[in-house]
Amino acid sequence: MSTDDFDEAAAWSAARGGDGPAFASLFDRHRDRVFWHALRLLRTRHDAEDVTAIVFLEAWRKRESVRLVDGSIIGWLLVTTNYTVRNQTRSLRRYRSALTRLPQPAPQDDHAPAVDEAIDREERTRVVREAFARLSQRDQDVITLCVLEELTTGQAAEALGVPEGTVKSRLSRAKQRLAAFTGAATAATSAADATTDTPTDPTILEGGAR
């Protein structure tokens, strides 16, 4: 997956034996990719940073069972990111439920300038994020590896420990489900806009599900 001279397989072999500096080199190599994937799925950088830390902690704790693909651990890290985000989201739901029972703060005037493009971009992100969250763990993993991170179906199969044909069939079904969920969310948004006489941008999901 990489064309540079870094021998990731050798570094991982050393890390599995307890070599801290070798593990640190792998953290430096992959932390940004894990962070940006986590940020795709979460609302804030703080949450994405927490998930990134947890993923690498799990990699260290479970290093005996981590599966390499083409000499790299990135596939395992990305799948573990999905799993961690799902758990994180469940915890956040519980916290938010508790927060709703607290007194609401007094409203404050928003003095920030209105930027329509930023609002539209946030709405597209919200729709795709929520649609992705509705997918099963298996669907999330195959979309992450093959669509978001552009691994080959063969590499994804090796990372997931399943036949390549299974990945291809899962990918096809996962894309269909993601498209259906994003379409349903857009339709719901359009209906809400119509009731408030607010025009809806027909390209809201452009560049979303692929």
Secondary structure, 3 states (H helix, E strand, C coil): CCCCCCCHHHHHHHHHCCCHHHHHHHHHHHHHHHHHHHHHHCCCHHHHHHHHHHHHHHHHHCCCCCCCECCECHHHHHHHHHHHHHHHHHHHHHHHHHHCCCCCCCCCCCCCCCCHHHHHHHHHHHHHHHHHHHCCHHHHHHHHHHHHCCCCHHHHHHHHCCCHHHHHHHHHHHHHHHHHHHHHHHHHHHHHHHHCCCCCCCCCCCCCCC
